[in-house]
Amino acid sequence: MHLTIKELFSKLGNLGKKAPKPMEAFQQFDKIAMEDGAIPAKYKELIALGVALTTQCVYCLEIHKQKALKAGATQEEIAEATFVAAALRAGAAVTHGTHTID
């Protein structure tokens, strides 16, 4: 079953309704983790987008794409983040492949 982004987000809201305290704590943690700090928010969003690409989380892809753009990321930066994620994922396949060779 393929859900639209809107349908996926409604499911996220439903999860929060079923467990409001943990959801609130998660949202607060997420907010603090993504604020400007030693790493600017724009870079944190590009990092998050790269992680989302490797975990293939559709929620995270949509959320962090929008937040990266809002934080000033360009389409070129998002494209490069995509290839950084691809390189790391490919590298993991290669290094895990060493476990298959005697």
LOGU-54078 format. One record per residue (C-alpha): residue number from 0; residue in three letters; x, y, z. Coordinates in nm, 4 decimals. Last residue first. Example, Ala and Ser with C-alpha at 12.3 -4.5 7.8 and 13.67 -1.06 7.14 Angstrom:
<pts>
+-----+------+----------+----------+----------+
: pos : code :       c1 :       c2 :       c3 :
+-----+------+----------+----------+----------+
:   1 :  ser :   1.3670 :  -0.1060 :   0.7140 :
:   0 :  ala :   1.2300 :  -0.4500 :   0.7800 :
+-----+------+----------+----------+----------+
</pts>
This chain:
<pts>
+-----+------+----------+----------+----------+
: pos : code :       c1 :       c2 :       c3 :
+-----+------+----------+----------+----------+
: 101 :  asp :   3.8024 :  -1.5784 :   0.2758 :
: 100 :  ile :   3.5684 :  -1.3211 :   0.1212 :
:  99 :  thr :   3.2119 :  -1.2642 :   0.2392 :
:  98 :  his :   3.3037 :  -1.0485 :   0.5378 :
:  97 :  thr :   3.4971 :  -0.8164 :   0.3062 :
:  96 :  gly :   3.1660 :  -0.7441 :   0.1364 :
:  95 :  his :   3.0709 :  -0.5423 :   0.4420 :
:  94 :  thr :   3.3412 :  -0.2957 :   0.3364 :
:  93 :  val :   3.2064 :  -0.2775 :  -0.0184 :
:  92 :  ala :   2.8423 :  -0.2443 :   0.0874 :
:  91 :  ala :   2.9359 :   0.0229 :   0.3415 :
:  90 :  gly :   3.1245 :   0.2143 :   0.0746 :
:  89 :  ala :   2.8170 :   0.2084 :  -0.1480 :
:  88 :  arg :   2.6095 :   0.3591 :   0.1328 :
:  87 :  leu :   2.8765 :   0.6171 :   0.2000 :
:  86 :  ala :   2.9034 :   0.7115 :  -0.1669 :
:  85 :  ala :   2.5253 :   0.7334 :  -0.2047 :
:  84 :  ala :   2.4962 :   0.9591 :   0.1005 :
:  83 :  val :   2.7684 :   1.1878 :  -0.0388 :
:  82 :  phe :   2.5861 :   1.1751 :  -0.3732 :
:  81 :  thr :   2.2593 :   1.2948 :  -0.2219 :
:  80 :  ala :   2.4400 :   1.5642 :  -0.0221 :
:  79 :  glu :   2.5750 :   1.6902 :  -0.3561 :
:  78 :  ala :   2.2212 :   1.7183 :  -0.4964 :
:  77 :  ile :   2.1024 :   1.8958 :  -0.1800 :
:  76 :  glu :   2.3902 :   2.1413 :  -0.2113 :
:  75 :  glu :   2.3050 :   2.2013 :  -0.5782 :
:  74 :  gln :   1.9358 :   2.2539 :  -0.4952 :
:  73 :  thr :   2.0499 :   2.5236 :  -0.2559 :
:  72 :  ala :   2.0394 :   2.5160 :   0.1209 :
:  71 :  gly :   1.9173 :   2.8358 :   0.2846 :
:  70 :  ala :   1.7671 :   2.7139 :   0.6122 :
:  69 :  lys :   1.4231 :   2.6996 :   0.4455 :
:  68 :  leu :   1.5665 :   2.4724 :   0.1756 :
:  67 :  ala :   1.7196 :   2.2447 :   0.4375 :
:  66 :  lys :   1.3926 :   2.2447 :   0.6340 :
:  65 :  gln :   1.1928 :   2.1396 :   0.3274 :
:  64 :  lys :   1.4366 :   1.8639 :   0.2371 :
:  63 :  his :   1.4564 :   1.7664 :   0.6029 :
:  62 :  ile :   1.0827 :   1.7101 :   0.6403 :
:  61 :  glu :   1.0320 :   1.5343 :   0.3076 :
:  60 :  leu :   1.3266 :   1.2990 :   0.3366 :
:  59 :  cys :   1.2632 :   1.2417 :   0.7067 :
:  58 :  tyr :   0.9060 :   1.1267 :   0.6496 :
:  57 :  val :   1.0080 :   0.9082 :   0.3570 :
:  56 :  cys :   1.2748 :   0.7321 :   0.5638 :
:  55 :  gln :   1.5132 :   0.5728 :   0.3157 :
:  54 :  thr :   1.7750 :   0.5038 :   0.5844 :
:  53 :  thr :   2.0536 :   0.6140 :   0.3484 :
:  52 :  leu :   1.8595 :   0.9071 :   0.2059 :
:  51 :  ala :   1.7411 :   1.0073 :   0.5517 :
:  50 :  val :   2.1023 :   1.0168 :   0.6705 :
:  49 :  gly :   2.1948 :   1.2472 :   0.3836 :
:  48 :  leu :   1.8922 :   1.4679 :   0.4542 :
:  47 :  ala :   1.9882 :   1.4866 :   0.8193 :
:  46 :  ile :   2.3405 :   1.5937 :   0.7234 :
:  45 :  leu :   2.1942 :   1.8582 :   0.4914 :
:  44 :  glu :   1.9637 :   1.9712 :   0.7732 :
:  43 :  lys :   2.2555 :   1.9896 :   1.0164 :
:  42 :  tyr :   2.4492 :   2.1928 :   0.7605 :
:  41 :  lys :   2.1669 :   2.4464 :   0.7329 :
:  40 :  ala :   2.1260 :   2.4537 :   1.1127 :
:  39 :  pro :   2.4872 :   2.5682 :   1.1599 :
:  38 :  ile :   2.7219 :   2.3227 :   1.3340 :
:  37 :  ala :   2.8735 :   2.4556 :   1.6577 :
:  36 :  gly :   2.5151 :   2.5463 :   1.7343 :
:  35 :  asp :   2.2160 :   2.6391 :   1.5230 :
:  34 :  glu :   1.9187 :   2.4268 :   1.6208 :
:  33 :  met :   1.8681 :   2.0695 :   1.4917 :
:  32 :  ala :   1.9414 :   1.8842 :   1.8163 :
:  31 :  ile :   1.7183 :   2.1196 :   2.0167 :
:  30 :  lys :   1.4185 :   2.0681 :   1.7890 :
:  29 :  asp :   1.4689 :   1.6912 :   1.7722 :
:  28 :  phe :   1.4884 :   1.6665 :   2.1515 :
:  27 :  gln :   1.1686 :   1.8725 :   2.1865 :
:  26 :  gln :   0.9904 :   1.6590 :   1.9258 :
:  25 :  phe :   1.1036 :   1.3373 :   2.0943 :
:  24 :  ala :   0.9877 :   1.4589 :   2.4357 :
:  23 :  glu :   0.6485 :   1.5596 :   2.2928 :
:  22 :  met :   0.6145 :   1.2228 :   2.1208 :
:  21 :  pro :   0.7108 :   1.0383 :   2.4404 :
:  20 :  lys :   0.4485 :   1.2326 :   2.6367 :
:  19 :  pro :   0.1730 :   1.2116 :   2.3747 :
:  18 :  ala :   0.1708 :   0.8344 :   2.3175 :
:  17 :  lys :  -0.1513 :   0.7494 :   2.1305 :
:  16 :  lys :  -0.2022 :   1.1053 :   2.0058 :
:  15 :  gly :   0.1580 :   1.1186 :   1.8885 :
:  14 :  leu :   0.1105 :   0.8019 :   1.6837 :
:  13 :  asn :  -0.1979 :   0.9561 :   1.5239 :
:  12 :  gly :   0.0042 :   1.2614 :   1.4267 :
:  11 :  leu :   0.2604 :   1.0373 :   1.2583 :
:  10 :  lys :  -0.0227 :   0.8628 :   1.0767 :
:   9 :  ser :  -0.1458 :   1.2011 :   0.9554 :
:   8 :  phe :   0.2050 :   1.2678 :   0.8285 :
:   7 :  leu :   0.1979 :   0.9494 :   0.6206 :
:   6 :  glu :  -0.1397 :   1.0409 :   0.4709 :
:   5 :  lys :  -0.0111 :   1.3846 :   0.3693 :
:   4 :  ile :   0.3034 :   1.2274 :   0.2232 :
:   3 :  thr :   0.0836 :   1.0007 :   0.0129 :
:   2 :  leu :   0.0516 :   0.6350 :   0.1030 :
:   1 :  his :   0.1484 :   0.3345 :  -0.1076 :
:   0 :  met :   0.0000 :   0.0000 :   0.0000 :
+-----+------+----------+----------+----------+
</pts>
